[in-house]
Amino acid sequence: MIQFLQNLIDAISLGSIYALVALGIGLLFGILRLINFAHGDFITIGCYALIVPSADVTARLLIGAWPWPVMIPMICLIVVIVALMTDVLVFRPLRRTSSPTLMIASFAVSYIIQNGVLMAYGSRPKAVDLWSGANTQVMIGILRVPMLQLITLVVTLVLMVAISLFLKKTSYGVQMRAAAEDFRMAQYLGVRGNVVIGIAFAISGILAGVVSLLYTTQSGSLSYTMGVPLALFAFVAVVVGGMGSLVGAVVGGFTIGFIVTMLQAYLPPDLRAFRDAFAFAFVILVLLIRPAGIVPARSSFERV
Amino acid sequence: MRNFIARHQAPFLLMVLLGLIAGATFLSANDSLSVTLTEMFIRVIVVVGLYVFIGNSGIISFGQIGFMCIGAYAAAWATADPSFKQIMLSGLPTFLQDNQYPFLVAIAGSLVLPAVAALCLGAAIMRLSGTAASIATFAFLIIVNSVYSNWDSVTAGVSSIIGIPTVVGPWTAYAFAALAILLAYLFQISRFGLMLRASRDDEVAARASAVKILRMRLAAFVLSAALVGVGGGLYAQFLGILTVDPFYLDLSFITIAMLVVGGMFSLTGAVTGVVAVTAVVEFLRFLERGVTIGGSTLALPQGSQEIGLGIVMALILIFRPTGLSRGREIAIVTAGVPKGASAPDTPALSAEPQRAAR
């Protein structure tokens, strides 16, 4: 029982990382019908921003060594700028194309960013020491909980509340929801499409920046493909949760975190290496049973 | 007769085009060029395979490289040195462990196994809508990668299978590429192909005209997997050594980039895309090695080749979304019909279907 609770805490903590990534991808999908493969690379950019000018073998923190009230906004700002640049340079000229074309374009963006990072920093992973104090354990009753997991959970909750308040209470938030519902109609009613999409990219950049900090603290190393596995699991989370629904993205993130952790814990040892295969097979299964996801978006059914 | 030639010239022109390129290497007798060309022809097979499904059905599949992996390993199982298989691949059935099969048997294996896998997967996922199907194929790619890199007793895990006879050179690869082009063309002009294309352009109308969309998609998916698998089998017998690593996201990206650059919706696009992208990549590689001008060497930094490819792809998507071929087939002979009559010199092809812009 205690073992199970421990696993559950791991699942929630992993799930909250996936949920944050999935939220960033789901937001853009809702408005733009863009499945953004490059989101993982936004996270990579955030991680490398910590050591920005230093291309040495042992990474020296520059921005990463600043006090956190300056450092966190700075990292987010860098990621937001990159995200907005991809929008202006690549996705804006492609506004009128179909969803598969956008997906391929984001594939290209991802490839460019990855190889750009590779070019600047080399392929060898770099060790970084960010907030290593957060890796201590806290006892709650009889459970050992890593401090970082608690931080991750709290950050996820705060960001989710902030985003839902933004979407419900502010004028831009309302416009964004309208655009997600019916982009054309929203434009006719005076919503400025590029502004709304820009804001969506900015929020998705902020989310990526935050994830990059949490993830770097946890893993303690940087590599130019580090964002890819996160993004892969998050896509799947978006699809499983229900495309175009933000609640769905979060639910999907937690579901995937839960499945992965439980497979890791309860698969027989010789099958444990195949964890990812099982997780993704499950995804195909979910798609087959509920093609619109666990929490279907209202606008997801196809009109003739 | 003239009409027949005009109508069916595209695959033959493409074969001649590739043949000329192969001939050029033969004359230059340059080893590194012949390696590049063999690889290019294998990619022609793979991208034509991709085209059979993506181009005809309009659904992007990221999973076809998984079939390439399955095909490559099937060929490796059949042809690798038995003494190696008995030690390293002890999980293989004994008829594979103890024997070394000839080339064509291995190719047959790398055709059948992916086709069967595609039939099982396709039967399940073909009823999903476009985006969900894309994600499902993506999940399939990850599953294949995860299984093949961890199933140590059958695939040697992350270490490599060695001792595969390297029997594939530029001409063998060319012969298979020509065959793939012919097969893809025959499928495209068959009833199945036409019905599938109809469903791509307007799913609702096609359904209303009694097109069994699922069955058509499945047929294309299986044929595509078989072609891509053969590409994998040839690749294994070209390299002589096999690991799982190359069959993942990068290769998926490059092959899809080739298809997009050439034009997703025509066979000509698939073939010209491979040739064009190979040319661009080789040129960038050449610049990376450095050019000597007046005593000083100018070289692009490492990695420019990949970034260049990404940028070329993005530019094509933005400025020429239907690709180099604009979704049409290559033609030099025009049909001998009176002016004013509609000349069906290309089989029912439209440019990229204009879906409602979101």
Contacts between the chains, C-beta under 8 A, distances in Angstrom:
chain1	res1	chain2	res2	distance
A	32	B	358	7.1
A	33	B	358	4.6
A	35	B	131	6.9
A	35	B	134	7.9
A	35	B	135	7.7
A	89	B	314	7.9
A	90	B	314	5.4
A	90	B	318	7.3
A	93	B	318	4.4
A	94	B	317	6.3
A	94	B	318	6.2
A	94	B	321	8.0
A	95	B	357	7.0
A	96	B	357	4.0
A	97	B	317	7.6
A	97	B	321	5.9
A	97	B	357	7.2
A	98	B	352	7.6
A	98	B	353	7.9
A	98	B	355	4.4
A	99	B	130	7.2
A	99	B	131	6.0
A	99	B	355	7.9
A	99	B	358	7.2
A	100	B	58	7.6
A	100	B	59	7.7
A	100	B	60	4.4
A	100	B	130	6.8
A	100	B	131	7.8
A	100	B	134	7.0
A	101	B	317	6.1
A	101	B	321	6.3
A	103	B	60	6.5
A	103	B	131	7.9
A	103	B	134	6.9
A	104	B	60	6.8
A	104	B	256	6.2
A	104	B	260	5.7
A	104	B	313	7.7
A	104	B	317	6.7
A	105	B	314	6.2
A	105	B	317	5.1
A	107	B	253	5.7
A	107	B	256	6.9
A	108	B	253	7.8
A	108	B	257	7.1
A	108	B	310	4.8
A	108	B	311	7.9
A	108	B	313	4.4
A	108	B	314	4.7
A	108	B	317	7.1
A	109	B	310	7.4
A	109	B	314	7.1
A	111	B	250	8.0
A	111	B	253	5.4
A	111	B	306	6.5
A	111	B	309	7.3
A	111	B	310	4.3
A	111	B	313	7.9
A	112	B	306	7.9
A	112	B	307	5.4
A	112	B	310	3.7
A	112	B	311	6.5
A	112	B	314	7.5
A	115	B	303	4.9
A	115	B	306	3.9
A	115	B	307	5.0
A	115	B	310	7.0
A	116	B	303	7.5
A	116	B	307	6.1
A	118	B	303	5.4
A	118	B	306	7.8
A	119	B	301	5.8
A	119	B	302	6.6
A	119	B	303	3.6
A	119	B	304	7.4
A	119	B	307	7.0
A	183	B	358	5.4
A	184	B	358	7.9
A	228	B	249	7.2
A	232	B	142	6.6
A	235	B	135	6.4
A	235	B	138	7.3
A	236	B	135	7.0
A	236	B	139	6.6
A	239	B	132	6.5
A	239	B	135	4.7
A	243	B	131	6.8
A	243	B	132	7.7
A	273	B	150	3.9
A	274	B	146	6.0
A	274	B	147	6.2
A	274	B	150	5.7
A	274	B	151	7.9
A	275	B	146	7.8
A	276	B	142	6.2
A	276	B	143	7.6
A	276	B	146	4.2
A	277	B	142	7.6
A	277	B	143	4.6
A	277	B	146	4.0
A	277	B	147	5.1
A	277	B	150	7.9
A	280	B	139	4.0
A	280	B	140	7.7
A	280	B	142	4.8
A	280	B	143	5.0
A	280	B	146	7.5
A	281	B	139	7.5
A	281	B	143	5.9
A	283	B	135	7.6
A	283	B	136	7.6
A	283	B	139	4.8
A	284	B	124	6.9
A	284	B	125	6.5
A	284	B	136	5.1
A	284	B	139	5.3
A	284	B	140	7.2
A	287	B	125	7.2
A	287	B	128	5.9
A	287	B	132	5.3
A	287	B	135	7.1
A	287	B	136	5.4
A	288	B	124	5.9
A	288	B	125	7.1
A	288	B	128	7.5
A	291	B	128	5.6
A	291	B	129	6.7
A	291	B	132	5.5
A	302	B	129	7.2
A	304	B	204	5.3
